[in-house]
Amino acid sequence: MPRKTTTPKEYVERLEETLSRRTRLDQEEALRQEGIRQYRILQSPLIEELKREGYDVESLYALRNIGRPYKAAVPILLKWLPQVEDWHLKDSIVRALSVPWAKPAALLPLIVEFRTAAGPTIVDHVKWAIGNALSIIADDTVFDDVADLVQEKRHGRSREMLAVALGRMKDPRAVDLLIKLLDDEEVAGHALIAIRKLKAREAASRVEPFLNHPKAWVRSEAKKALARITKLPR
């Protein structure tokens, strides 16, 4: 079959399309580099304060990876947390506080940040990170706060890790709340994780239907939860 010949007009159109794509990619890269530059400027006062405390790091990511607990940095991070407006930097601070040694100091400040965060989806990203931090450090002292927030549907999928945080609670109300959350599609899969952690045998009959859930990871969590529950001595 004869090869189709490209007309001069088609050649020019393809060339223009290629050049347009390259220009767009160059513009996107320039914006990315400018975002990095602005981020470094914003974080520099915080980094300088960390250095004065003895943490010779160039970023919060480096702080998180120094290989030892950075307990003395926690008060500095908590001081900056409510002051920062840039969501990238706030997210970095929250992730730096997502460590066991941030407890108990970070508990209430993180709760406050979750409650007061407002805005579009990009803020939900930070709220999810806060929930993740609480899933690492939460305890019964903030049970009522976590219980309230995880049931407020206006927080959407940002509540996912708050459900997981309930798995750290010894309060007997945690199991009842998690069973209730199984009816909430946005957080049901994460409630299964917490139910497994709490070894909540009383939830078994409510967990079983999730073995047929359309999402594979939810079916997997249901299976793991039931396996953990059924191994308990009677």
Summary of the structure (lengths in Angstrom):
residues: 234
radius of gyration: 23.8
end to end distance: 75.9
largest distance: 81.1
contacts: 678
relative contact order: 0.06
helix: 75%
strand: 0%
